Amino acid sequence: MIAPDAALTWLWLASFYGVASVACFIAYALDKSAAIDRRSRIPERTLLLMGLLCGWPGGLLAQRLLRHKTVKTSFQLAYWCTVALNVAGIWWLMHALF
């Protein structure tokens, strides 16, 4: 059984990931639209930072559904590094707390 504090922490973390993922998905969609219309784009650094800050599931979903940022190798490498950093950071945080 999970302790009440741990359950609340996991709920908070899941909620944060959900909100961050929706925001990241929207950012990818806006960037894709801007790319198509040849308007000002969202910097890759911003997309990567949003992914690092727990939005990477939304970024991954956007990449797959919108077929955006999937071909550029340098972006993909940086993206997966941010995913690894995020997962490692959350793992460390959870082990430090519990």
Secondary structure, 3 states (H helix, E strand, C coil): CCCHHHHHHHHHHHHHHHHHHHHHHHHHHHHHHHHHHCCCCCCHHHHHHHHHHHHHHHHHHHHHHHCCCCCCHHHHHHHHHHHHHHHHHHHHHHHHHC
